[in-house]
Amino acid sequence: MGLLSLARFTFAKRRRRSHRHRRRQIHDDGSIASSEAKGKRKAASPCRKVGNSGAAKRMRSHLTLDRLPQDILHQILALLPMQDAARAACVSQEFLRSWRYYPELTFSARTLALDGQSSYIQGQLAVDTVSRINGILQNRAGLWAKRLKFELPFSHEVQSGDIDHSLDAATPGIEELTLELSRDDKRKYIFPCRTFFSVKRCLIQSLCLYACGFHPEQGSCSFRSLRKVHFSWVQITTEESGRFLSNSLALERLELWHCHQIACLKIPCTLQQLSFLKVGRCNMLQTIESDAPNVSTFHYEGPIIPFSLGGSLHLKDISISIYPWFNLFNYARTELPIVAPNVETLFLMSADEVVAFYGVVSNLPPKKFFHLKHLELAIVGPRTETTFFYRYLSLVPFLIACPALETFILHVEQSAVQQSHLVIDPAKLMKLPRHRHESIKHVTITGFCPITRLMELVFYILENAVMLQCLTLDNRICGFEKDLVASISQDTETRDFEQWRNNFRDSEEFHEYMRRGTHPIPYWEAYLSHVAITKYVLGRVPAYVELKILGAPPDEVMPKILALERRAAIS
């Protein structure tokens, strides 16, 4: 029910009250205590007679808010977003009573009207904010909220006692708890594990903590109700993480980000329900050992470390983003078939990916991804002279290792700044032995630029993907590289950050790289890509294959580009 419907509902209710007030003025003989003309009009109309008229029956049959059971009103209000539910409580007494039973409470800069000070508050403003939160919780004393969110990263002076008091007031009946505090606060708040999971025996199903400490004691806590856990910038040690996971037997989803005190993440085989595991940028992490038998999705971001996923036959979706790592794709091709033999979707992102010039096709025994259907590779990061000449044909062994592959997506940056039209010498093209790829149907390359080494891969796909249906060449960049650099930059403790930054020749180049937009690339470079595709690719595309060219310069820009090109040719 939207606000417009609520407004109509309230208006109808007021009209019915007005009609009831007028009916009280009717005399016993049916005349109306008003003007004589009005009395005559109503007397002349049979529908206005008091009695069992159809209009009166219809009026009495209308269902008003005060006639609805309270539990129905609670359910109606629970379907609305929190702000709409609060507005509805302002226009109806019935909804005001139901508002106190609304199942979700969110305390954030937006809901507390602190948008102007959302980055930092202190002093009296911080005290007033805590008082407002406690006042709201006291008004709901004895009434349980199922979903509670404290999103307070802007407050640097919130005392631990105030947080404990707020959490204690909202503890009963809670199912989902989010606690986000200031990352810059040196006095890290310690989450009261014992209070929540032992003393009060809360049945929390979802726990999201940001910038606090989590230290479960041996044998004092049981997390049997937890199904989803997200920790970010949480202080928890290797031993404590093992103790926590061994007591979370119902856990289904686990996400750990910036948990820098964990050196070894061990997931016991008793987590039979765990299906989603995501770990990112935990600086001290040296290894991941998972014996959970039913993990189907695994995402990892950070430096390369040993993975032991128990040879899970249910592992279908893998995403790995590495910075920096050389030959990640070759590593994945040789190691992942052992770790995840049944993977169906694979995403790999490598910063500064290079390929050793030992020959594109390795003599090592081939390892196959027999079930892989979707392969997405991203080559990102600051370019060096080596990566300008990346051999994209080195990806061919990866394609050969995927006999069931249907979709192949490659994201690249501009491999070089192209100032003039591409000229391909057929005698210098690298060629590989033919191999029939009978499953590949869709191929997409973003960040496409007119360089010979990338054209070699396009030619190979057109010649060997016999079931190809669509080829998409997009010269726009997807923006992976800026996301990755921003992630590393904000985490100054990342041990590979300096190595990443040293790839740049000077700091100005670094800042220019960070300022560079991703959509669209300059029109001249887009024009060169468009011309190269038309000249070298279009004629090679079979009639049964759809060729999509994205990111071409707009029609209104083309005359200017052609004029500039003619002037350059004359000069």
Salt bridges, closest charged atoms under 4 A:
GLU36 OE2 - LYS40 NZ 3.26
ASP84 OD1 - ARG87 NH1 3.06
GLU94 OE2 - LYS13 NZ 3.17
GLU104 OE1 - ARG147 NE 3.20
ASP168 OD1 - LYS200 NZ 2.16
ASP185 OD1 - ARG187 NE 3.84
GLU239 OE2 - ARG243 NH2 2.94
GLU240 OE1 - HIS215 ND1 2.97
GLU252 OE2 - ARG227 NH1 2.90
GLU255 OE1 - HIS230 ND1 3.24
GLU255 OE2 - ARG253 NE 2.87
GLU301 OE2 - ARG281 NH1 2.38
ASP317 OD2 - HIS299 NE2 3.86
GLU344 OE2 - LYS316 NZ 3.89
GLU376 OE1 - HIS374 NE2 3.58
GLU376 OE2 - HIS411 NE2 2.65
GLU413 OE1 - ARG383 NE 3.84
GLU438 OE2 - ARG436 NE 3.16
GLU456 OE1 - ARG391 NH1 3.87
GLU463 OE2 - ARG540 NH1 3.61
ASP474 OD1 - ARG476 NE 2.96
ASP491 OD2 - HIS258 ND1 3.70
GLU508 OE2 - ARG515 NH2 3.08
GLU509 OE1 - ARG505 NE 3.75
GLU512 OE1 - ARG515 NH2 2.98
GLU565 OE2 - HIS421 NE2 2.28
